[in-house]
């Protein structure tokens, strides 16, 4: 994807940032092994399914396509039917066409089981770089908020993971009726923080939802958290990347000039 005119060099972080918004899943909290291929294979056995781990790349592609189909059908309206749609696509890819034809009830039950696991916070852990980063931002009197495409009560999330002392406002898509990348959800969080988009930075792992949405809302800065270093590898091959991108939240305070 080409670098858009709105994207900035990481060395040119704008001054005057007074609020930082964070995505939640894959940014602050890490999904556990139940959502990896081993977890799917193990849970498949509960329903008499032998899921093929060799098909995991195909399953990941199927999950992405399920998301794209939902966007094409429903736009950005809040719709958590996305979660079972993704798990259904993954189970179908791992089970194979014949298994889905012969045991459709088992495949559907497994997919629903996996989807239900997504809402159990005990299946997640907080990344190790989160608390030190939030402490540094708080020490600089930075306002902080969460913006997430979810049905979850985000207050329960902050309590469960000990993030309450750092998070001033949390806005879920269920609260406003639209999902990222719609600017409305970002602006709703900023309004509650009493900050303008020109004073704000967004940090998230999804270029489409987080970066596109924040820039459309007028944010001064949209920081891609690329924990797997994909942007760096693209840059090394001379391919276009999002800027700025960081691989750990430990890099964020310096990017913000703190």
C-alpha positions as a Markdown table, in Angstrom:
| # | Residue | x | y | z |
|---|---|---|---|---|
| 1 | Unk | 0.0 | 0.0 | 0.0 |
| 2 | Unk | 1.5 | 3.4 | -1.0 |
| 3 | Unk | 2.3 | 5.9 | 1.7 |
| 4 | Unk | -0.5 | 8.5 | 1.8 |
| 5 | Unk | 0.2 | 12.2 | 1.9 |
| 6 | Unk | -1.1 | 12.3 | 5.5 |
| 7 | Unk | 1.6 | 9.9 | 6.8 |
| 8 | Unk | 4.5 | 11.5 | 8.4 |
| 9 | Unk | 8.2 | 10.7 | 9.0 |
| 10 | Unk | 8.6 | 9.3 | 12.5 |
| 11 | Unk | 11.3 | 11.9 | 13.2 |
| 12 | Unk | 8.7 | 14.6 | 12.5 |
| 13 | Unk | 6.2 | 13.8 | 15.4 |
| 14 | Unk | 4.1 | 16.9 | 15.8 |
| 15 | Unk | 4.4 | 18.9 | 19.0 |
| 16 | Unk | 1.5 | 19.5 | 21.3 |
| 17 | Unk | 0.2 | 15.9 | 21.6 |
| 18 | Unk | -1.9 | 15.9 | 24.8 |
| 19 | Unk | -3.9 | 12.7 | 24.4 |
| 20 | Unk | -3.1 | 9.2 | 23.2 |
| 21 | Unk | -5.8 | 6.7 | 22.2 |
| 22 | Unk | -5.0 | 3.0 | 22.0 |
| 23 | Unk | -6.6 | 0.1 | 20.3 |
| 24 | Unk | -7.1 | -2.9 | 22.7 |
| 25 | Unk | -6.8 | -6.4 | 21.1 |
| 26 | Unk | -3.3 | -7.1 | 19.8 |
| 27 | Unk | -2.2 | -3.6 | 21.0 |
| 28 | Unk | -2.6 | -3.7 | 24.8 |
| 29 | Unk | -3.8 | -7.3 | 25.3 |
| 30 | Unk | -2.5 | -10.5 | 23.6 |
| 31 | Unk | -5.0 | -13.3 | 22.6 |
| 32 | Unk | -3.8 | -16.6 | 24.2 |
| 33 | Unk | -3.0 | -19.9 | 22.6 |
| 34 | Unk | -6.7 | -21.0 | 22.4 |
| 35 | Unk | -6.8 | -18.7 | 19.3 |
| 36 | Unk | -3.7 | -20.2 | 17.7 |
| 37 | Unk | -3.7 | -23.2 | 15.4 |
| 38 | Unk | -2.9 | -25.5 | 18.4 |
| 39 | Unk | -5.9 | -24.2 | 20.2 |
| 40 | Unk | -8.2 | -24.7 | 17.2 |
| 41 | Unk | -6.9 | -28.3 | 16.8 |
| 42 | Unk | -7.3 | -29.1 | 20.4 |
| 43 | Unk | -10.8 | -27.7 | 20.6 |
| 44 | Unk | -11.8 | -29.4 | 17.4 |
| 45 | Unk | -11.3 | -32.7 | 19.2 |
| 46 | Unk | -14.1 | -31.7 | 21.6 |
| 47 | Unk | -16.5 | -32.0 | 18.7 |
| 48 | Unk | -15.0 | -35.0 | 17.0 |
| 49 | Unk | -13.1 | -33.0 | 14.4 |
| 50 | Unk | -9.6 | -33.6 | 13.2 |
| 51 | Unk | -8.4 | -30.2 | 12.1 |
| 52 | Unk | -5.3 | -30.0 | 10.0 |
| 53 | Unk | -2.6 | -27.6 | 11.3 |
| 54 | Unk | -0.9 | -27.6 | 7.9 |
| 55 | Unk | -3.9 | -25.6 | 6.6 |
| 56 | Unk | -3.3 | -22.7 | 9.1 |
| 57 | Unk | -2.1 | -20.3 | 6.3 |
| 58 | Unk | -5.3 | -21.1 | 4.4 |
| 59 | Unk | -7.3 | -20.5 | 7.5 |
| 60 | Unk | -5.7 | -17.1 | 8.2 |
| 61 | Unk | -6.6 | -16.1 | 4.6 |
| 62 | Unk | -10.1 | -17.3 | 5.1 |
| 63 | Unk | -10.5 | -15.2 | 8.2 |
| 64 | Unk | -9.3 | -12.1 | 6.4 |
| 65 | Unk | -11.8 | -12.8 | 3.6 |
| 66 | Unk | -14.6 | -13.2 | 6.1 |
| 67 | Unk | -13.8 | -9.7 | 7.5 |
| 68 | Unk | -13.8 | -8.3 | 4.0 |
| 69 | Unk | -17.2 | -9.8 | 3.2 |
| 70 | Unk | -18.7 | -8.4 | 6.4 |
| 71 | Unk | -17.4 | -4.9 | 5.5 |
| 72 | Unk | -18.8 | -5.2 | 2.0 |
| 73 | Unk | -22.2 | -6.3 | 3.4 |
| 74 | Unk | -22.6 | -4.1 | 6.5 |
| 75 | Unk | -20.1 | -1.2 | 6.1 |
| 76 | Unk | -18.9 | -0.1 | 9.5 |
| 77 | Unk | -22.0 | -0.5 | 11.5 |
| 78 | Unk | -21.4 | -2.2 | 14.9 |
| 79 | Unk | -21.7 | -5.9 | 14.3 |
| 80 | Unk | -20.1 | -8.5 | 16.4 |
| 81 | Unk | -21.4 | -11.3 | 14.2 |
| 82 | Unk | -18.0 | -10.8 | 12.8 |
| 83 | Unk | -16.4 | -13.0 | 15.5 |
| 84 | Unk | -18.3 | -16.2 | 14.7 |
| 85 | Unk | -18.0 | -15.4 | 11.0 |
| 86 | Unk | -14.2 | -15.5 | 11.4 |
| 87 | Unk | -14.1 | -18.6 | 13.6 |
| 88 | Unk | -16.4 | -20.4 | 11.2 |
| 89 | Unk | -14.1 | -19.5 | 8.3 |
| 90 | Unk | -11.1 | -20.8 | 10.2 |
| 91 | Unk | -12.7 | -24.1 | 11.3 |
| 92 | Unk | -13.9 | -24.7 | 7.8 |
| 93 | Unk | -10.5 | -24.2 | 6.3 |
| 94 | Unk | -8.8 | -26.4 | 8.9 |
| 95 | Unk | -11.5 | -29.1 | 8.7 |
| 96 | Unk | -11.6 | -29.3 | 4.9 |
| 97 | Unk | -14.5 | -29.3 | 2.5 |
| 98 | Unk | -15.4 | -32.9 | 3.0 |
| 99 | Unk | -15.6 | -32.7 | 6.8 |
| 100 | Unk | -17.7 | -29.6 | 6.6 |
| 101 | Unk | -20.1 | -31.5 | 4.2 |
| 102 | Unk | -20.3 | -34.6 | 6.4 |
| 103 | Unk | -20.3 | -33.0 | 9.8 |
| 104 | Unk | -21.7 | -29.5 | 9.5 |
| 105 | Unk | -23.2 | -29.5 | 13.0 |
| 106 | Unk | -19.8 | -30.4 | 14.6 |
| 107 | Unk | -18.0 | -27.7 | 12.5 |
| 108 | Unk | -20.6 | -25.1 | 13.5 |
| 109 | Unk | -20.4 | -26.1 | 17.2 |
| 110 | Unk | -16.6 | -25.8 | 17.2 |
| 111 | Unk | -16.7 | -22.4 | 15.5 |
| 112 | Unk | -19.2 | -21.1 | 18.1 |
| 113 | Unk | -17.1 | -22.5 | 20.9 |
| 114 | Unk | -14.1 | -20.6 | 19.6 |
| 115 | Unk | -16.1 | -17.4 | 19.2 |
| 116 | Unk | -17.4 | -17.7 | 22.8 |
| 117 | Unk | -13.8 | -18.0 | 24.0 |
| 118 | Unk | -13.1 | -14.5 | 22.6 |
| 119 | Unk | -15.2 | -12.9 | 25.2 |
| 120 | Unk | -13.4 | -14.6 | 28.2 |
| 121 | Unk | -10.7 | -12.2 | 29.4 |
| 122 | Unk | -8.9 | -15.0 | 31.0 |
| 123 | Unk | -7.9 | -16.1 | 27.5 |
| 124 | Unk | -5.8 | -12.9 | 27.2 |
| 125 | Unk | -2.7 | -11.4 | 28.8 |
| 126 | Unk | -1.5 | -7.9 | 28.8 |
| 127 | Unk | 1.7 | -7.3 | 26.8 |
| 128 | Unk | 4.8 | -6.6 | 29.0 |
| 129 | Unk | 5.5 | -3.2 | 27.4 |
| 130 | Unk | 2.1 | -1.8 | 28.2 |
| 131 | Unk | 2.4 | -0.7 | 31.8 |
| 132 | Unk | 5.8 | 0.9 | 31.6 |
| 133 | Unk | 4.6 | 2.9 | 28.6 |
| 134 | Unk | 1.4 | 4.0 | 30.2 |
| 135 | Unk | 3.3 | 5.0 | 33.4 |
| 136 | Unk | 5.6 | 7.2 | 31.3 |
| 137 | Unk | 2.7 | 8.8 | 29.5 |
| 138 | Unk | 0.9 | 9.4 | 32.7 |
| 139 | Unk | 4.0 | 11.0 | 34.3 |
| 140 | Unk | 3.9 | 13.5 | 31.4 |
| 141 | Unk | 0.2 | 14.3 | 32.2 |
| 142 | Unk | -1.0 | 12.7 | 29.0 |
| 143 | Unk | -4.7 | 11.9 | 28.8 |
| 144 | Unk | -5.3 | 8.4 | 27.6 |
| 145 | Unk | -8.3 | 6.6 | 26.1 |
| 146 | Unk | -9.2 | 3.2 | 24.5 |
| 147 | Unk | -11.1 | 2.8 | 21.2 |
| 148 | Unk | -12.2 | -0.7 | 20.4 |
| 149 | Unk | -14.5 | -2.6 | 18.0 |
| 150 | Unk | -16.1 | -4.8 | 20.6 |
| 151 | Unk | -19.2 | -5.7 | 22.7 |
| 152 | Unk | -17.0 | -5.8 | 25.8 |
| 153 | Unk | -17.5 | -3.5 | 28.8 |
| 154 | Unk | -14.1 | -1.9 | 28.5 |
| 155 | Unk | -14.2 | -0.9 | 32.2 |
| 156 | Unk | -14.1 | -4.6 | 32.9 |
| 157 | Unk | -11.0 | -4.9 | 30.6 |
| 158 | Unk | -9.1 | -2.1 | 32.4 |
| 159 | Unk | -10.0 | -3.6 | 35.8 |
| 160 | Unk | -9.0 | -7.1 | 34.8 |
| 161 | Unk | -5.6 | -6.1 | 33.5 |
| 162 | Unk | -4.8 | -3.4 | 36.0 |
| 163 | Unk | -5.0 | -0.5 | 33.5 |
| 164 | Unk | -7.6 | 1.5 | 35.3 |
| 165 | Unk | -5.2 | 4.0 | 36.8 |
| 166 | Unk | -4.0 | 5.0 | 33.3 |
| 167 | Unk | -7.2 | 5.0 | 31.2 |
| 168 | Unk | -9.3 | 8.1 | 31.4 |
| 169 | Unk | -12.0 | 7.2 | 28.9 |
| 170 | Unk | -12.9 | 4.0 | 27.0 |
| 171 | Unk | -15.2 | 3.9 | 24.0 |
| 172 | Unk | -16.4 | 0.6 | 22.4 |
| 173 | Unk | -18.2 | 0.4 | 19.1 |
| 174 | Unk | -21.2 | -0.9 | 20.9 |
| 175 | Unk | -21.4 | 2.4 | 22.7 |
| 176 | Unk | -21.6 | 4.5 | 19.5 |
| 177 | Unk | -23.1 | 2.1 | 16.9 |
| 178 | Unk | -20.2 | 2.3 | 14.5 |
| 179 | Unk | -16.8 | 0.6 | 14.2 |
| 180 | Unk | -13.4 | 1.8 | 13.4 |
| 181 | Unk | -12.3 | 3.2 | 10.9 |
| 182 | Unk | -15.4 | 5.5 | 11.2 |
| 183 | Unk | -14.1 | 8.8 | 12.5 |
| 184 | Unk | -17.1 | 9.1 | 14.9 |
| 185 | Unk | -15.8 | 6.5 | 17.3 |
| 186 | Unk | -12.4 | 8.3 | 17.6 |
| 187 | Unk | -14.0 | 11.7 | 18.0 |
| 188 | Unk | -16.4 | 10.4 | 20.7 |
| 189 | Unk | -13.4 | 9.3 | 22.8 |
| 190 | Unk | -11.7 | 12.7 | 22.3 |
| 191 | Unk | -14.8 | 14.6 | 23.2 |
| 192 | Unk | -15.0 | 12.8 | 26.5 |
| 193 | Unk | -11.3 | 13.5 | 27.1 |
| 194 | Unk | -11.9 | 17.2 | 26.3 |
| 195 | Unk | -9.2 | 17.1 | 23.6 |
| 196 | Unk | -9.2 | 18.0 | 19.9 |
| 197 | Unk | -7.9 | 15.7 | 17.1 |
| 198 | Unk | -5.0 | 18.1 | 16.5 |
| 199 | Unk | -3.8 | 17.3 | 20.0 |
| 200 | Unk | -4.2 | 13.5 | 19.7 |
| 201 | Unk | -2.2 | 10.5 | 18.6 |
| 202 | Unk | -3.7 | 7.0 | 17.9 |
| 203 | Unk | -1.8 | 3.8 | 18.5 |
| 204 | Unk | -3.0 | 0.5 | 17.1 |
| 205 | Unk | -2.0 | -2.6 | 15.2 |
| 206 | Unk | -4.4 | -2.4 | 12.3 |
| 207 | Unk | -3.6 | 0.0 | 9.4 |
| 208 | Unk | -7.1 | -0.1 | 8.0 |
| 209 | Unk | -9.1 | 0.4 | 11.2 |
| 210 | Unk | -6.7 | 2.3 | 13.4 |
| 211 | Unk | -4.5 | 4.4 | 11.1 |
| 212 | Unk | -7.1 | 5.2 | 8.4 |
| 213 | Unk | -9.7 | 6.0 | 11.0 |
| 214 | Unk | -7.6 | 8.3 | 13.1 |
| 215 | Unk | -6.2 | 10.2 | 10.1 |
| 216 | Unk | -9.8 | 10.6 | 8.8 |
| 217 | Unk | -10.8 | 12.0 | 12.2 |
| 218 | Unk | -8.0 | 14.6 | 11.9 |
| 219 | Unk | -5.5 | 13.2 | 14.4 |
| 220 | Unk | -2.1 | 14.7 | 14.3 |
| 221 | Unk | -0.4 | 11.3 | 14.5 |
| 222 | Unk | -1.3 | 7.7 | 13.8 |
| 223 | Unk | 1.3 | 5.3 | 15.1 |
| 224 | Unk | 1.2 | 1.7 | 13.7 |
| 225 | Unk | 2.2 | -0.9 | 16.4 |
| 226 | Unk | 3.9 | -3.6 | 14.3 |
| 227 | Unk | 5.0 | -6.1 | 16.8 |
| 228 | Unk | 6.1 | -8.6 | 14.2 |
| 229 | Unk | 8.3 | -6.2 | 12.3 |
| 230 | Unk | 6.5 | -6.5 | 9.0 |
| 231 | Unk | 6.9 | -2.8 | 8.2 |
| 232 | Unk | 10.6 | -3.0 | 8.8 |
| 233 | Unk | 10.9 | -6.0 | 6.5 |
| 234 | Unk | 8.9 | -4.2 | 3.8 |
| 235 | Unk | 11.1 | -1.1 | 4.1 |
| 236 | Unk | 14.2 | -3.3 | 3.8 |
| 237 | Unk | 12.9 | -4.5 | 0.5 |
| 238 | Unk | 12.2 | -1.0 | -0.7 |
| 239 | Unk | 8.4 | -1.4 | -0.5 |
| 240 | Unk | 6.1 | 1.4 | 0.8 |
| 241 | Unk | 5.2 | 1.4 | 4.5 |
| 242 | Unk | 3.2 | 3.3 | 7.0 |
| 243 | Unk | 5.1 | 5.9 | 9.0 |
| 244 | Unk | 5.5 | 6.1 | 11.9 |
| 245 | Unk | 5.6 | 2.5 | 12.9 |
| 246 | Unk | 7.0 | 1.0 | 16.1 |
| 247 | Unk | 7.6 | -2.6 | 17.1 |
| 248 | Unk | 7.1 | -2.1 | 20.9 |
| 249 | Unk | 5.3 | 0.4 | 23.0 |
| 250 | Unk | 8.6 | 1.1 | 24.7 |
| 251 | Unk | 9.4 | 3.2 | 21.6 |
| 252 | Unk | 6.3 | 5.4 | 21.9 |
| 253 | Unk | 7.3 | 7.9 | 24.6 |
| 254 | Unk | 10.4 | 8.9 | 22.6 |
| 255 | Unk | 8.3 | 9.2 | 19.5 |
| 256 | Unk | 6.1 | 11.6 | 21.3 |
| 257 | Unk | 9.1 | 13.6 | 22.5 |
| 258 | Unk | 8.8 | 12.6 | 26.1 |
